[in-house]
């Protein structure tokens, strides 16, 4: 009888131990999180977005770029692709204008070498420069030979217009630089929206 009571007691203790283990396993499942593991799998923080121009337009007036002798595919000084004609006019950066349908032509200030400006529906699409004092960042300028320009911009391409004249065009994102050629030398540099610059030269279309 004594042996039977001992056996029952041992069995009861064993069953309690199994039950306790089972409860511990269920309670802890998925409850513990390794802090270092969680940190390694967490999504990285988003990088701050780059600042943009006010209203998506290029700055004009006192906030405009002041470089007067360096032209890029985006433009020259305050005359940047996409800037509103009204803003340039308010800042007194353009003179008289001539409008035909949605296209408006105007001249920039002599301080910026008087570039010819072309607006489409109130936004600047391209400029044209004939001053020998203006250069591109690569060193190209009016008066330079055609061969020199092609060496500076080897990834460009030749464009021919409706009368058979040639130009060298190089793209920079959605904008471009076009070097008009006359007598083997650069006669003018156009800069602005890629399509506008190309079509104005090849087909005399658009703004």
BADO-903511 format. One record per residue (C-alpha): residue number from 0; residue in one letter; y, x, z. Coordinates in steps of 0.02 Angstrom, whole numbers, plus 32768, in hexadecimal, padded with zeros to 4 digits. Each point is the difference from the previous one (the first is absolute). Layout:
BADO-903511
NUM;A;Y;X;Z
...
//
This chain:
BADO-903511
0;X;8000;8000;8000
1;X;8071;808F;802E
2;X;7FDD;8056;7F5A
3;X;8027;7F60;7FA3
4;X;80AB;7FEF;8055
5;X;802B;80B4;7FD4
6;X;7FCD;7FE3;7F4A
7;X;806B;7F64;7FF5
8;X;8094;805C;804C
9;X;7FF1;8090;7F84
10;X;7FF4;7F86;7F6F
11;X;809A;7FA1;803B
12;X;8066;80A1;800E
13;X;7FCA;8035;7F51
14;X;8032;7F58;7FB6
15;X;80AB;800A;8054
16;X;801A;80AE;7FB9
17;X;7FD6;7FC6;7F4F
18;X;8074;7F6A;8011
19;X;808C;806F;8040
20;X;7FEB;8078;7F6E
21;X;8000;7F6F;7F85
22;X;809F;7FB8;804A
23;X;8058;80AA;7FFD
24;X;7FD2;8018;7F49
25;X;8041;7F54;7FCC
26;X;80A1;800D;8065
27;X;802E;80AC;7FBE
28;X;7FD4;7FE6;7F49
29;X;809F;8017;7F99
30;X;806B;8005;809D
31;X;801A;80BD;8007
32;X;8074;8051;7F80
33;X;8011;80BB;7FF1
34;X;80BE;801E;7FFD
35;X;7FF3;809D;7F94
36;X;7F8F;7FA9;7F83
37;X;8076;7F6C;7FF5
38;X;8093;8072;7FE2
39;X;7FA5;805B;7F74
40;X;7FD6;7F5E;7FA5
41;X;80A8;7FAA;8016
42;X;8067;7FE7;7F62
43;X;808B;8083;7FEC
44;X;80B1;7FC6;8020
45;X;805E;7FCE;7F64
46;X;807F;807E;7FC3
47;X;80B5;7FC7;8002
48;X;8039;7FBF;7F59
49;X;807D;8066;7F9D
50;X;80B4;7FC4;8009
51;X;803E;7F9D;7F6B
52;X;80AD;7FEA;7FB8
53;X;8062;7F69;803A
54;X;7FCA;7F64;7FA1
55;X;7F8C;806E;7F9A
56;X;8095;804B;7FA4
57;X;8042;80B0;7FF1
58;X;8090;802A;8075
59;X;80B0;8006;7FBB
60;X;80AC;8031;803F
61;X;8006;8071;8097
62;X;7F42;7FFA;8015
63;X;7FDD;8037;7F4D
64;X;7FBA;80AA;7FD4
65;X;808F;8077;7FDE
66;X;7FAD;8076;7F84
67;X;8066;7FFA;7F62
68;X;7FA6;807C;7F91
69;X;7F46;7FDD;8018
70;X;7FAE;7F70;7FA3
71;X;7F51;7FBF;8023
72;X;7F98;7F78;7FB0
73;X;804A;7F8B;8084
74;X;80B3;8024;7FCE
75;X;8097;8067;8034
76;X;8066;7FF3;80A1
77;X;801D;7F49;802A
78;X;7FC5;7FC8;7F53
79;X;7F4A;7FE3;802E
80;X;7F83;7F90;7FAA
81;X;8004;7F51;8048
82;X;80AB;8007;8053
83;X;8066;7F62;7FEA
84;X;8093;8002;7F89
85;X;8063;7F99;807E
86;X;7FE5;8085;8087
87;X;803B;808C;7F8E
88;X;8097;7F98;7FCE
89;X;802B;7FDB;80B7
90;X;7FF6;80B9;8026
91;X;8073;8022;7F6A
92;X;7F7D;806D;7FAD
93;X;800A;7FB3;7F53
94;X;808E;7FD9;7F88
95;X;800B;7F7E;7F78
96;X;7F62;7FA9;7FCA
97;X;7FC2;7FB4;7F5F
98;X;7F7D;7F76;800A
99;X;7F8B;7FC2;7F77
100;X;7F84;7F7C;803A
101;X;7FA7;8048;809A
102;X;8036;80B2;7FD8
103;X;809E;8050;8042
104;X;8043;80AC;7FD2
105;X;8078;8062;806B
106;X;8037;80B2;8026
107;X;7FEB;805E;80A3
108;X;8088;8067;8054
109;X;8033;80AB;7FBE
110;X;7FD0;8045;80AC
111;X;7F4C;7FDE;7FCB
112;X;801D;8042;7F4F
113;X;8024;7F51;7FBC
114;X;7F4E;7FC6;7FD9
115;X;7FEC;7F6A;7F8E
116;X;7FB2;7F72;8065
117;X;7F8F;7F73;7FC4
118;X;7FE1;7F66;806C
119;X;7F80;7F77;7FE3
120;X;8024;7F5B;8056
121;X;8071;8056;807E
122;X;7F8F;8094;802B
123;X;8010;80B3;7FC2
124;X;7F6F;802C;7F8C
125;X;8034;80A6;7FB3
126;X;808A;807F;7FEE
127;X;802C;807C;7F76
128;X;8051;80A9;801B
129;X;8053;8072;7F81
130;X;8055;807B;8076
131;X;7FC1;80B4;7FF8
132;X;8024;8012;80BB
133;X;7F73;7F8C;8033
134;X;7F4E;8043;8013
135;X;7F58;7FBA;8030
136;X;7FA5;8046;8097
137;X;7F96;8061;7F84
138;X;8099;8050;7FB2
139;X;800C;7F9E;7F5C
140;X;80AE;7FD5;7FC0
141;X;8063;7FCC;7F68
142;X;800A;808F;7F84
143;X;7F55;8047;802A
144;X;7F87;801A;7F70
145;X;7F75;7F85;7FE0
146;X;7F7C;8087;801B
147;X;8049;802C;80AA
148;X;7FF9;7F4A;8039
149;X;7F4A;7FF0;7FCC
150;X;7FD5;809C;8063
151;X;8057;7FB9;809A
152;X;7FA7;7F59;7FED
153;X;7F59;8028;7FAD
154;X;7FB4;7F57;8031
155;X;8083;7F9F;7F9F
156;X;7FF0;7FB2;7F54
157;X;8067;7FF5;7F63
158;X;804F;7F5B;7FD0
159;X;804C;7FD8;7F56
160;X;8081;7F79;7FE7
161;X;801B;7F85;7F71
162;X;8064;807F;7F99
163;X;7F87;8090;8018
164;X;805A;8060;8089
165;X;7F97;804B;808C
166;X;8008;8009;80BD
167;X;7F94;8047;808A
168;X;7FCC;7F85;8088
169;X;7FB5;8024;80AA
170;X;7FCC;7F7E;8080
171;X;801B;8005;80BC
172;X;7FAB;7F6A;804E
173;X;804A;7F63;7FB3
174;X;809B;805F;7FC7
175;X;801A;8085;7F7D
176;X;806F;8085;7FB3
177;X;8021;8002;7F46
178;X;804F;8095;7FA8
179;X;804E;7FCE;7F5B
180;X;7FF8;8089;7F7D
181;X;807D;8026;7F77
182;X;7FFD;809F;7F97
183;X;7F76;8047;806E
184;X;8060;7FEC;80A3
185;X;8013;7F7F;808A
186;X;8093;7F90;7FD6
187;X;7FEF;7F86;8092
188;X;7F92;7FDB;8096
189;X;7FCD;7F4D;8028
190;X;7FB7;7FD1;80AA
191;X;7FC1;7F5F;804D
192;X;7F77;7F7E;7FF2
193;X;7F77;8043;7F90
194;X;7FF3;7F6E;7F88
195;X;80BB;7FE7;7FF4
196;X;801E;80B8;7FD9
197;X;7F78;8006;7F7B
198;X;8024;7F5C;7FA7
199;X;80BB;801C;7FFD
200;X;7FDF;80A2;7FA3
201;X;7F70;7FD5;7F8D
202;X;8030;7F4E;7FD0
203;X;80B2;7FED;803D
204;X;7FC4;7F6C;8065
205;X;8018;7FC8;80B2
206;X;8089;803A;8076
//
